[in-house]
Amino acid sequence: MSNESRLTAVALVAIAGLSAEAASAQQEVYPAGSLPSFSGPDKTFTGQVDVQVAFPGDSVPYSGAYVTFQPGARTAWHEHPAGQHMVVTKGAAITATRDGQVVEFHEGEAVWCPQGVDHWHGATEHSAMTHFVVTGSKDGENVVWKDKVTDEQYQAALKSLEQPLKLTALSPRQQQMAVAIAFAASSAMGSLQVNLESALDQGVSVNELKEAFIHLYPYAGFPKSLNALAALMGVVESREHAGKKTTIGPEPEALPKPDASQAQGEKVQTELSGAKVAGPLFDFAPGANTFLQKHLFGDVFARGVLDVKDRELLTVAILASLSGTDSQLQAHIRMAKNAGVTDQQLTDLATLLTARVTRSTGARIEQALTKHQAD
């Protein structure tokens, strides 16, 4: 008799039940953007806050969502009956409790808020923030909203975390432009708008910022450059309507004649690189070096408004804001040094972008500078 024929009717029924249970216990995919998204209501949030549900809590006692806070935005005071984990995916977050604890946490860092603890969380004044939250539910409830966080409470929390930046080598103008270009390169438009206001308030000219965003496109592409220019245009128009003082600044210089652009660009490229640029990559694709010489180092660098040191500082900030650009960043650390940028200016730039943009942006500059110094 076969093993199959020895199975009793009861056993066969049990096996059938197990098969049905296994078939029903399938993994489920929630495609990105397939679940509800919404803006946080004014009753429970201050500023622009956008929520994208990642997975629901209909089959488990917890749910997950990505929540993005624009600069200055925060939740109202609230508590979670079953607690909440918060993991920053971009920027820096702050959270505070009723007893006065204030915590700042950054990309990749997580905070656990236990059940029943009154707290709020949000972004800093200058930078947007996204965190992924996993929120538990108890008796069908995952949050209890309370009073809104006042401006005074928010400012007090920021002040408790304040650590004055000790930047000795970068001018205020260079600082403002570096922060703006880093946000533009990473497409953080809400953060960019806030910092454009700050830059213009501090006397950075409109034409300097225009030139910075034109300089952006050879390194990060036209879409980011044009979006940044559009943001600048909007801020300038808004300031005009509000009667705010805005410095326009000198206009760019005339471009070299077409037949002179490449020769001039090759000269600039050679001076920045410390030697004539050649190698297997440009043997493989010589057109790339032609465009670098003729257009980037010829036409773009020849526009004036920003000098070579300014442009190399901006280039380092741009490349540090992008992923997958380690070799180019390393090259431009060397080129910045050849242009006369000091180690202290690059260190200040890393410190500035760590504090005002993201830790990872500043860390990339620190790592590239350390490697350059070791070579």
C-alpha positions in Angstrom: 0.0 0.0 0.0 1.4 3.4 -0.9 2.1 6.1 1.7 -0.7 8.2 0.2 -3.3 5.4 0.6 -2.4 5.0 4.3 -3.6 8.6 5.1 -6.8 8.7 7.0 -9.7 10.9 6.0 -9.1 13.0 9.0 -5.4 13.5 8.0 -6.4 14.4 4.5 -8.9 17.1 5.7 -6.1 18.5 8.0 -3.6 18.7 5.2 -6.2 20.4 3.0 -6.8 22.9 5.7 -3.1 23.7 6.1 -2.8 24.2 2.3 -5.7 26.6 2.3 -4.2 28.5 5.2 -0.8 28.7 3.5 -2.4 29.9 0.3 -4.2 32.7 2.1 -1.1 33.9 4.0 0.6 35.6 1.0 3.0 38.5 1.1 1.4 41.7 0.0 3.0 44.6 -1.9 1.9 48.2 -1.5 3.2 50.0 -4.6 4.7 53.4 -4.0 2.1 56.0 -4.0 -0.8 53.5 -4.1 -2.0 54.4 -0.6 -3.5 57.7 0.6 -1.4 60.9 0.7 -2.5 64.2 2.2 -1.4 67.5 3.6 -1.4 67.8 7.4 -4.4 69.9 8.5 -3.9 73.3 10.2 -5.6 72.0 13.3 -2.8 69.6 14.1 0.2 70.9 12.1 2.0 74.2 11.7 3.4 74.9 8.2 3.5 72.6 5.2 3.5 68.9 6.1 2.8 66.1 3.6 2.0 62.6 4.5 2.4 59.5 2.3 1.0 56.3 3.8 3.4 53.4 3.2 1.4 50.6 4.8 -1.9 50.5 6.6 -2.7 49.2 10.1 -5.8 47.2 9.1 -4.2 43.7 9.5 -1.5 44.6 12.2 -1.6 46.9 15.2 0.7 49.5 13.6 1.0 51.5 10.4 3.8 53.3 8.5 4.1 56.6 6.7 6.6 59.0 5.2 6.0 62.5 6.6 7.8 65.5 5.0 8.0 68.8 6.9 9.0 72.0 5.1 11.3 74.4 7.0 9.7 75.6 10.2 6.9 73.0 10.1 5.9 70.8 13.0 3.2 68.8 14.6 0.9 69.9 17.4 1.5 68.4 20.8 0.2 64.8 20.8 0.7 61.3 22.3 0.6 57.8 20.9 -1.3 55.2 22.9 1.0 52.4 21.7 4.2 54.5 21.0 5.9 55.5 17.7 9.3 55.0 16.0 10.6 57.9 13.9 13.5 57.3 11.4 14.8 60.3 9.5 15.3 59.6 5.8 16.3 63.1 4.7 17.5 66.2 6.6 17.4 66.8 10.4 14.4 66.4 12.7 13.7 67.8 16.2 11.4 66.4 18.8 10.5 67.8 22.2 8.5 66.5 25.2 6.5 68.4 27.8 9.2 67.8 30.4 11.7 69.8 28.4 13.6 67.1 26.6 14.7 68.3 23.1 16.4 65.9 20.6 17.8 66.6 17.2 18.3 63.5 15.0 19.5 63.0 11.4 19.4 60.8 8.4 19.5 57.1 9.4 18.9 57.9 13.1 15.8 56.7 14.9 13.9 57.9 17.9 11.4 55.9 20.0 8.6 57.8 21.7 7.0 55.6 24.3 3.3 55.3 24.8 1.5 58.2 26.5 4.4 60.7 26.2 3.3 64.2 25.1 5.6 65.4 22.4 5.9 67.1 19.0 8.3 66.8 16.1 9.2 68.7 13.0 11.8 70.4 10.8 14.4 73.1 11.6 13.9 76.6 10.4 16.3 76.3 7.4 15.9 72.8 6.1 13.1 70.5 5.2 12.9 67.0 6.7 11.4 63.6 5.9 11.0 60.9 8.4 9.4 57.4 8.2 7.2 56.7 11.2 5.9 53.4 12.5 3.0 54.1 14.8 1.4 51.5 17.0 -2.4 51.3 17.7 -4.2 50.4 20.9 -7.9 49.8 20.9 -8.1 51.2 17.4 -6.4 54.5 18.3 -2.9 55.6 17.2 -2.7 59.3 18.1 -4.3 61.7 20.6 -4.0 65.3 19.4 -3.6 68.2 21.8 -2.8 71.9 21.7 -0.7 73.4 18.9 3.0 74.2 19.5 3.4 77.9 19.8 6.1 79.9 18.0 7.7 80.6 21.4 7.8 76.9 22.2 9.3 76.1 18.8 12.0 78.8 19.1 12.9 77.8 22.6 13.5 74.2 21.4 15.7 75.5 18.5 17.6 77.7 20.9 18.3 74.8 23.3 20.0 73.0 20.5 21.9 76.0 19.1 25.6 75.6 18.6 27.1 78.7 17.0 29.1 77.8 13.9 32.8 78.8 14.1 33.5 79.6 10.5 36.7 81.7 10.2 37.6 81.3 6.5 34.3 81.6 4.5 32.7 85.0 4.0 29.0 85.4 4.9 28.4 85.7 1.1 30.2 82.5 0.4 28.2 80.7 3.2 24.9 81.9 1.9 25.6 80.8 -1.7 27.0 77.5 -0.7 23.9 76.6 1.3 21.6 77.7 -1.5 23.5 75.7 -4.2 23.5 72.6 -2.0 19.7 72.7 -1.6 19.3 73.5 -5.4 21.5 70.5 -6.3 19.4 68.2 -4.1 16.1 69.6 -5.3 15.1 70.6 -1.8 12.9 73.5 -3.1 11.2 74.4 0.2 14.6 74.7 1.9 16.0 76.6 -1.1 13.2 79.3 -1.0 13.8 79.9 2.8 17.5 80.2 2.3 17.2 82.5 -0.8 15.3 84.9 1.4 18.1 84.7 3.9 20.8 85.2 1.2 19.1 88.3 -0.2 18.5 89.7 3.3 22.3 89.3 3.9 23.1 91.3 0.7 24.0 88.5 -1.7 23.0 90.0 -5.1 20.4 88.6 -7.4 23.0 88.3 -10.2 25.4 86.3 -8.0 22.6 83.8 -7.2 21.6 83.7 -10.9 25.2 82.9 -11.8 25.4 80.2 -9.1 22.4 78.5 -10.5 23.7 78.8 -14.1 26.9 77.3 -12.8 24.8 74.4 -11.4 23.6 73.0 -14.7 26.9 71.6 -16.1 27.3 69.5 -12.9 23.7 68.6 -12.0 21.7 69.2 -15.2 19.3 71.8 -16.7 16.2 70.7 -14.7 17.8 71.5 -11.4 19.3 74.7 -12.7 16.0 75.9 -14.2 14.0 75.0 -11.1 16.4 76.9 -8.9 16.3 80.0 -11.2 12.5 79.8 -11.1 12.5 79.7 -7.3 14.9 82.7 -7.3 12.6 84.6 -9.7 9.6 83.9 -7.4 11.4 85.0 -4.3 12.6 88.2 -6.0 9.1 89.0 -7.3 7.7 88.4 -3.8 10.2 90.7 -2.2 9.4 93.4 -4.8 5.7 93.3 -3.9 6.6 93.4 -0.2 8.9 96.4 -0.7 12.0 94.6 0.6 15.4 95.8 -0.4 17.2 93.5 -2.9 20.6 94.0 -4.4 20.8 93.3 -8.2 24.6 93.4 -8.6 26.8 93.5 -11.7 25.8 91.8 -15.0 27.9 88.9 -16.4 30.6 89.6 -18.9 30.4 89.0 -22.7 31.3 85.5 -23.7 34.5 84.7 -25.6 34.2 84.5 -29.3 33.2 81.0 -30.4 36.6 80.3 -31.9 38.3 81.4 -28.7 36.2 79.5 -26.2 38.0 76.2 -26.3 41.5 77.7 -26.1 40.5 79.8 -23.1 38.7 76.8 -21.5 41.7 74.5 -22.0 43.9 77.1 -20.3 41.5 77.4 -17.3 41.1 73.6 -17.1 44.9 73.1 -17.2 45.5 75.7 -14.4 42.8 74.2 -12.2 43.9 70.6 -12.8 47.6 71.4 -12.4 48.4 69.7 -15.8 46.9 69.2 -19.2 43.9 66.9 -18.8 44.1 63.6 -20.7 43.7 59.9 -20.1 41.8 56.8 -21.2 38.4 58.2 -20.6 38.9 61.2 -22.9 40.7 58.9 -25.4 37.5 56.9 -25.3 35.2 59.9 -25.5 37.2 62.9 -26.7 34.0 64.9 -27.3 33.4 65.1 -23.5 36.7 66.9 -22.9 35.9 69.2 -25.8 32.7 70.2 -24.2 34.4 70.6 -20.8 37.0 72.9 -22.3 34.8 74.9 -24.7 31.6 75.2 -22.8 32.2 74.7 -19.0 35.7 76.1 -18.5 35.5 78.4 -21.5 32.0 79.9 -21.6 30.6 79.3 -18.1 33.7 80.2 -16.2 34.2 83.3 -18.4 31.0 84.9 -17.4 32.4 86.7 -14.4 30.2 87.8 -11.5 31.7 84.8 -9.6 35.5 84.3 -9.5 37.3 81.0 -9.9 37.5 80.4 -6.2 33.8 81.0 -5.8 33.0 78.6 -8.6 35.2 75.9 -7.2 33.6 76.2 -3.7 30.2 76.0 -5.3 31.2 73.0 -7.4 32.4 71.2 -4.3 29.1 72.0 -2.6 27.1 70.7 -5.6 29.1 67.4 -5.9 28.8 66.8 -2.2 25.0 67.1 -2.5 24.8 64.4 -5.2 25.3 60.7 -4.8 27.7 58.8 -7.0 30.1 61.7 -7.5 33.0 60.7 -5.2 35.7 60.7 -8.0 34.5 64.1 -9.3 34.4 65.6 -5.8 37.9 64.3 -5.1 39.1 66.0 -8.4 37.4 69.3 -7.5 38.9 69.3 -4.1 42.3 69.3 -5.8 41.1 71.9 -8.4 39.7 74.2 -5.6 43.1 74.0 -3.9 44.9 74.9 -7.2 42.5 77.9 -7.5 43.6 79.2 -4.1 40.9 77.8 -1.9 42.4 76.9 1.5 42.0 73.8 3.6 40.3 75.9 6.2 37.8 77.2 3.7 37.0 73.6 2.7 36.7 72.6 6.3 34.4 75.5 7.0 32.3 74.5 4.0 32.0 70.9 5.4 31.0 72.3 8.8 28.5 74.7 7.3 26.8 72.1 5.1 26.7 69.6 7.9 24.9 72.1 10.1 22.6 73.7 7.6 22.0 71.0 4.9 22.6 67.4 5.9 25.3 65.6 7.8 26.0 63.4 4.8 26.7 66.4 2.6 29.3 67.7 4.9 30.8 64.3 5.6 31.5 63.8 1.8 33.6 66.9 1.8 35.4 65.9 5.0 36.2 62.5 3.5 37.4 63.9 0.2 39.6 66.5 1.9 41.1 63.9 4.2 41.9 61.7 1.2 43.4 64.6 -0.7 45.6 65.5 2.3 46.7 61.8 2.6 47.7 61.5 -1.0 
